[in-house]
Amino acid sequence: MTPRRSALFMPAHNERAVAKARTLDCDVVILDLEDAVAPDTKHSARDTAKASVLDGGFDPREIAVRVNGIGTEWHTDDINAFVNAPLDAIVIPKAELPADITQLGEQMDALGYGPDVELWLMAETPTGVFNARELCQAHPRVGALLLGTSDLAKCLRIPATIERDGLLHALSHCVLAAREANIDVLDGVCLDLANPEIFQVQCEQGRQLGFDGKTLIHPSQIATANEVFAPSDDEIERAQHIMTAWNEALARGDGLCVLNGKLVENLHAEEALRTIALHEAIKARSF
């Protein structure tokens, strides 16, 4: 299990910011060649990103690159540039058509990308959300679905609210699509840096909706995301008690048991195992 509680976007052309990323407590660093980079800086940003990835030093964080979108003048060169770079993932903005993702996965195979380099797709348009189910299953490289809530809210003409009421259907739809495909799903960014309590609320909402983590725009958001999307002490203790009771039930030949007045079945044991595994994976990730 790989924790992806906090995925921080960093502008790929900003060498100072990228260097700082190697010291931060985020689970994922995403070097951004798209929104954070002006058109006349795209080529130099690509070179800087590639050099940074080749230089390494990001472990134990995962390192990904958000390339320019399919159909843009920079996309093909972006994909070609990172064939031999030690990446964990290529992030595709505004993914919409499953056929494009299938073709892109096959292109990466043909270019010689390592089999462990994943495709992370961003659902940030109505078409991308509607097609999320097919996108998540478009190619074996697809390993995560990321929500682009800012662009999506703009497309849907939704007013900004703390609880993101107008986005709830889209958010839940994408969680369902990712879970069916057995891949991770990360919530969108929060642009309000002046009010950290809003970020806290949206992290907690994201976890309640089933997200594995959150994409971030600033290092100040890392600690909150890491805390919210990690099992709490109470959850870990409960999971351990469930596994103890469950194993004792299995030893008796029973397929269920009662713990503190609540029925425990196989599904509860599976979730408890997942909680413990995530906790252990987080502990093993020492920065």
Phi, psi and omega per residue, in radians:
M1 nan 2.319 -3.134
T2 -1.961 1.982 3.115
P3 -1.113 2.317 3.069
R4 -2.323 0.904 -3.093
R5 -1.237 -0.611 -3.023
S6 -2.391 2.064 3.130
A7 -2.116 1.869 -2.988
L8 -1.679 2.108 3.003
F9 -1.337 2.301 3.080
M10 -2.263 2.324 3.125
P11 -1.093 2.125 -2.980
A12 -1.156 -0.416 -3.093
H13 -1.457 -0.169 -3.084
N14 -1.640 1.647 -3.052
E15 -1.079 -0.620 -3.137
R16 -1.146 -0.747 3.132
A17 -1.151 -0.720 3.135
V18 -1.124 -0.703 3.100
A19 -1.085 -0.705 3.122
K20 -1.124 -0.582 -3.116
A21 -1.029 -0.490 3.136
R22 -1.206 -0.201 -3.092
T23 -1.931 -0.047 -3.032
L24 -1.551 2.803 -3.063
D25 -1.585 0.297 3.124
C26 -1.299 2.680 3.110
D27 -1.359 -0.515 -3.069
V28 -2.386 2.402 2.963
V29 -1.945 2.200 3.091
I30 -1.991 1.908 3.080
L31 -1.352 2.145 -2.961
D32 -1.766 2.096 3.031
L33 -1.765 -0.058 -3.010
E34 -1.728 -1.739 -2.981
D35 -1.051 -0.572 -3.034
A36 -1.417 -0.041 -3.020
V37 -2.148 2.204 3.113
A38 -1.218 2.693 -3.088
P39 -0.950 -0.692 -3.094
D40 -1.356 -0.013 3.128
T41 -1.966 0.018 -3.041
K42 -1.013 -0.811 -3.056
H43 -1.168 -0.793 -3.140
S44 -1.187 -0.599 3.109
A45 -1.127 -0.687 3.106
R46 -1.075 -0.772 3.131
D47 -1.111 -0.726 3.138
T48 -1.133 -0.739 3.133
A49 -1.102 -0.783 -3.127
K50 -1.100 -0.765 3.127
A51 -1.077 -0.685 -3.138
S52 -1.135 -0.760 3.136
V53 -1.142 -0.726 3.136
L54 -1.158 -0.578 3.110
D55 -1.196 -0.471 3.082
G56 1.290 -2.720 3.138
G57 1.567 0.116 -3.117
F58 -1.574 -0.314 -3.136
D59 -1.002 2.507 0.108
P60 -1.520 0.176 3.112
R61 -1.219 2.574 2.926
E62 -1.329 2.591 3.136
I63 -2.149 2.242 -3.130
A64 -2.329 2.819 3.075
V65 -2.194 2.201 2.998
R66 -1.551 1.946 -3.135
V67 -1.463 3.004 3.042
N68 -1.287 2.688 -2.951
G69 -1.140 2.720 3.068
I70 -1.002 2.292 -3.138
G71 1.667 -0.197 3.086
T72 -1.446 2.847 -3.076
E73 -1.218 -0.266 -3.085
W74 -1.762 -0.207 -2.946
H75 -1.048 -0.900 -3.064
T76 -1.067 -0.768 3.124
D77 -1.143 -0.615 3.071
D78 -1.047 -0.843 -3.120
I79 -1.105 -0.754 -3.122
N80 -1.150 -0.490 -3.000
A81 -1.240 -0.457 -2.959
F82 -1.903 0.314 -3.082
V83 -0.971 -0.799 -3.051
N84 -1.774 0.212 3.137
A85 -1.505 2.478 -3.116
P86 -1.336 1.235 -3.111
L87 -1.680 2.737 2.955
D88 -1.647 -0.522 -3.084
A89 -2.806 2.677 2.909
I90 -1.861 2.234 -3.128
V91 -1.749 2.226 -3.096
I92 -1.860 1.980 3.120
P93 -1.302 2.659 3.038
K94 0.825 0.811 3.055
A95 -1.155 2.319 -3.080
E96 -2.340 -0.810 -3.004
L97 -1.840 2.101 3.134
P98 -0.970 -0.619 -3.139
A99 -1.084 -0.619 3.104
D100 -1.147 -0.664 -3.129
I101 -1.262 -0.670 3.051
T102 -1.034 -0.818 3.140
Q103 -1.118 -0.696 3.141
L104 -1.143 -0.739 3.090
G105 -1.057 -0.733 3.106
E106 -1.156 -0.634 3.082
Q107 -1.102 -0.747 3.113
M108 -1.116 -0.691 3.071
D109 -1.026 -0.823 -3.081
A110 -1.172 -0.605 -3.141
L111 -1.248 -0.394 3.131
G112 1.817 0.322 3.029
Y113 -1.042 2.463 3.094
G114 -1.045 2.600 -3.080
P115 -1.115 -0.322 -3.117
D116 -1.551 -0.089 3.113
V117 -1.372 2.022 -3.038
E118 -1.595 2.873 2.940
L119 -1.850 2.143 3.044
W120 -1.896 2.179 -3.005
L121 -1.833 2.411 3.109
M122 -1.782 2.116 3.043
A123 -1.666 1.849 -3.070
E124 -2.453 0.291 3.042
T125 -2.386 2.805 3.075
P126 -0.965 -0.716 3.123
T127 -1.111 -0.737 3.128
G128 -1.093 -0.694 3.122
V129 -1.202 -0.805 3.129
F130 -1.040 -0.615 -3.090
N131 -1.655 0.189 -3.045
A132 -0.980 -0.700 -3.101
R133 -1.057 -0.820 -3.127
E134 -1.265 -0.625 3.121
L135 -1.071 -0.738 -3.102
C136 -1.127 -0.354 -3.096
Q137 -2.017 0.289 -3.018
A138 -1.304 -0.425 -3.127
H139 -2.819 2.577 -3.141
P140 -1.035 -0.366 3.123
R141 -1.277 -0.322 -3.090
V142 -1.136 2.049 -3.037
G143 -2.124 -0.150 3.136
A144 -2.837 2.630 3.036
L145 -2.039 2.207 -3.115
L146 -1.996 2.342 3.127
L147 -1.525 2.299 3.012
G148 -1.790 1.365 -2.962
T149 -1.225 -0.471 -3.133
S150 -1.191 -0.879 3.106
D151 -1.136 -0.671 -3.130
L152 -1.119 -0.754 3.118
A153 -1.083 -0.665 3.097
K154 -1.110 -0.800 -3.138
C155 -1.076 -0.652 -3.081
L156 -1.513 -0.089 -3.134
R157 1.035 0.779 -3.093
I158 -1.685 2.252 3.071
P159 -1.187 2.592 -3.123
A160 -1.260 2.172 3.036
T161 -2.349 2.704 -3.124
I162 -1.079 -0.731 -3.074
E163 -1.473 -0.063 3.076
R164 0.929 0.768 -3.027
D165 -0.932 -0.757 -3.075
G166 -1.224 -0.214 -3.121
L167 -1.756 -0.105 -2.979
L168 -1.042 -0.716 -3.139
H169 -1.096 -0.804 -3.126
A170 -1.121 -0.734 -3.142
L171 -1.065 -0.836 -3.126
S172 -1.157 -0.657 3.111
H173 -1.038 -0.750 -3.115
C174 -1.232 -0.614 3.055
V175 -1.089 -0.763 3.113
L176 -1.041 -0.787 -3.115
A177 -1.094 -0.737 -3.135
A178 -1.190 -0.699 -3.120
R179 -1.164 -0.665 3.098
E180 -1.075 -0.664 -3.134
A181 -1.470 -0.069 3.141
N182 1.050 0.774 3.053
I183 -2.162 2.901 3.133
D184 -1.336 2.740 3.104
V185 -2.424 2.242 -3.068
L186 -2.033 2.376 -3.129
D187 -1.254 2.799 -3.106
G188 -1.317 3.048 -3.060
V189 -1.365 2.780 2.980
C190 -1.954 2.116 -3.043
L191 -1.497 -0.188 -3.073
D192 -1.520 1.720 3.138
L193 -1.541 -0.265 -3.086
A194 -1.431 -0.282 -3.080
N195 -2.244 1.442 -3.082
P196 -1.064 -0.364 3.115
E197 -1.161 -0.503 3.078
I198 -1.190 -0.732 3.100
F199 -1.087 -0.716 3.109
Q200 -1.027 -0.820 -3.137
V201 -1.069 -0.752 -3.094
Q202 -1.264 -0.551 3.019
C203 -1.104 -0.839 -3.135
E204 -1.100 -0.681 3.082
Q205 -1.110 -0.755 3.130
G206 -1.060 -0.724 3.120
R207 -1.165 -0.683 3.114
Q208 -1.112 -0.516 3.116
L209 -1.403 -0.232 3.073
G210 1.932 0.110 3.140
F211 -1.219 2.648 3.126
D212 -1.508 -0.362 -3.097
G213 -3.086 -2.939 -3.063
K214 -2.419 2.498 3.004
T215 -1.448 2.545 -2.984
L216 -2.238 2.750 3.089
I217 -2.055 -0.067 -3.089
H218 -2.660 2.497 3.134
P219 -1.000 -0.458 -3.127
S220 -1.124 -0.260 -3.108
Q221 -1.600 -0.144 -2.998
I222 -1.126 -0.868 -3.028
A223 -1.038 -0.745 -3.127
T224 -1.128 -0.805 3.138
A225 -1.082 -0.749 -3.138
N226 -1.081 -0.666 -3.119
E227 -1.258 -0.818 -3.045
V228 -1.171 -0.698 -3.055
F229 -1.598 0.187 3.006
A230 -1.823 2.649 3.062
P231 -1.084 2.393 3.081
S232 -1.311 2.925 3.107
D233 -1.032 -0.703 3.129
D234 -1.133 -0.699 3.135
E235 -1.163 -0.692 3.122
I236 -1.146 -0.781 -3.142
E237 -1.090 -0.750 3.120
R238 -1.115 -0.729 3.129
A239 -1.065 -0.706 3.124
Q240 -1.150 -0.701 3.105
H241 -1.151 -0.683 3.108
I242 -1.077 -0.778 -3.114
M243 -1.163 -0.638 3.084
T244 -1.097 -0.847 -3.137
A245 -1.135 -0.673 -3.116
W246 -1.174 -0.770 3.141
N247 -1.141 -0.632 3.073
E248 -1.143 -0.672 3.116
A249 -1.143 -0.742 3.127
L250 -1.097 -0.679 3.133
A251 -1.110 -0.500 3.090
R252 -1.454 -0.141 -3.085
G253 1.529 0.267 -3.134
D254 -1.668 2.609 3.127
G255 -1.786 0.118 3.070
L256 -2.813 2.929 3.106
C257 -2.732 3.072 3.123
V258 -2.103 2.273 3.131
L259 -2.227 2.075 -3.133
N260 0.915 0.698 3.081
G261 1.409 0.096 -3.128
K262 -2.083 2.426 -3.134
L263 -1.198 2.376 3.081
V264 -2.062 2.132 3.109
E265 -2.100 -3.063 -3.091
N266 -1.012 -0.689 -3.110
L267 -1.094 -0.613 3.109
H268 -1.223 -0.636 3.101
A269 -1.157 -0.699 3.123
E270 -1.108 -0.739 3.128
E271 -1.194 -0.647 3.090
A272 -1.113 -0.725 3.091
L273 -1.061 -0.731 3.137
R274 -1.125 -0.724 3.118
T275 -1.058 -0.785 -3.137
I276 -1.157 -0.710 3.138
A277 -1.126 -0.714 3.112
L278 -1.137 -0.742 3.106
H279 -1.039 -0.775 -3.139
E280 -1.161 -0.646 3.128
A281 -1.161 -0.658 3.103
I282 -1.170 -0.738 3.109
K283 -1.090 -0.632 -3.103
A284 -1.260 -0.329 -3.131
R285 -1.539 1.597 -3.116
S286 -1.708 2.213 -3.140
F287 -1.633 nan nan
